[in-house]
Amino acid sequence: MNNAVLLAITAGVGLAAGAGGTWLAIPHPTVEARTIAKAELTAAIAADPSRCPLPVVEKPSEGEALAAYQNARSSSPLVWDRNDLPKISLALGQCDKNNNGPGVSCMTTVKMSPKAQPLNRVVGFAKAANGGWVATIF
């Protein structure tokens, strides 16, 4: 036989033996997962609610939110006369962690005057370094 053929056969047998030996020598993991029924999961959480804590979102009170919103509105470059600002009223709705920055995003209902139609809009609130709330009007 030709030396090149013998060399190729020897290399192939060596490669197969090495791969097979490695496969046999390495321990194979066993999967120990099982599905949990919804009733079982509900019972476990009901028995010890600390296993599944709900995230607590710190949000401003309505007074703090109104003060922050009025401050953000008055410092806007779109306000022409800062001495004649409207009587704004604000009601907070659902708040959740802000994914675009620090603080929380809250659904608010804003009225620019007592006779104005209410506007539903998302407003961001974050704690400033001095401990006060800062509003970001989206």
N, C-alpha and C positions, 0 to 999 in steps of 0.2 A: 504494500500500500504506500501511497504517497505520504511523505512526512507532514504536509499541510493538512491532509485529511485526518491523520492520526492526532495531530495537535488540536484540531477543531472538535473531534470526538472526545478527547480527553478534557478539553475546556468545558464542553457541554455537560459531561458527566460530573465534573467537579462543581460546576455551578448548580446543577440540580441537587447534588448531595449536600452542598452548603446551604442552599435555600431550605431543603427538607429538614436538615438538622437544626437549623435556626427555628423553623416553625415548630418542631417538636420540643425544643429546649425552652421556648418562651411560654410562660403560663398564660392561658386564655381567660379573660375576665368572664365572670358570670353576671348576667343582668338580673338584678333583684328588685325590679320595679313592679308595682301593682297599681291598678286603678282604684280610686277611692270613690265610693258612691256619694252623691250629693247629700243624702240624708246623714251619712257618716261625717262628712265635712261640716255640715251645719251643726250637728250635735257637738262636735269637738270645739267649734268656735263658741257656741252657746255655753258650754261648760267652762271655758276659760277665754274670755274675750281679749285678754292681753296678748294672746298668740297672733291676733290679727288686728293690730291697732289701726285706727283710722287716722289719716294725717290731719293735724291741727293746723289751720291756716290763721295766722294773726292778721286781723283786718281792722281798719279804723272804725270808730263809732260814727254815727251819722253826723254829729257835730264836727268831729275831726275831719271827716271826709268833705263836708261842706266848706270848712275853712281852707283845706288844701286845694279844693276845686276853685274857690274864689281867688286864691292866691295865684294859681296857675293861669286862670282866665285873665286876671288883671295884669299879669306880667307878659301876656301875649303881645307880639308886635302888631297884631291886627286890631287891638283896642285903641281907638283914637283918643277918647277922653277918659282918663283914669279918675276924674273927679265925679263922673256921672255913670257909675257902674250899676247894672240892673240888680234888682232884688232876686237873687238866685235861690231856688230851693232844690234840694237834692235828696233822693231816697235811695238807699243801698238795696240791691238785690243779692243775687248769688255771687259769692267771691270764690276764687280758686287761685292756686299758685300761678304766677306769671311765668310763662315759658320763654318769653322774649327778654327778660331782664329780672331785676330784683323785685321783691314785693309780691303784690297780688293784683289780679285783674278782677274788677267788679262790674256787674251789670248795674247801671244806675238809671234812675228816672230823673231828668233834670227839667226844671221849669225856669225860664229866664225872667219871668215876671209872674205875679199872681194870676194874671189873665191869660198867659201864654199856654199853648198846647204842650203837654209833657213830651219830652224827647227821651227815648230809650237809647242809651249808648254805653259802650264799654270804656271804663276809665281805669287807668293803672294807679296804684298807690304803693309807695315804698317809704320805709322809715329813713329819715335823714340822720346825719351824725349827731345832731342835737336832740334827737328823740321825737321830733315832730314828723308829721306825715306830709309827703310831697305827692302831688297828683300829676299824672301825665294824661292829657286828653288825646285819645286816639282818633 
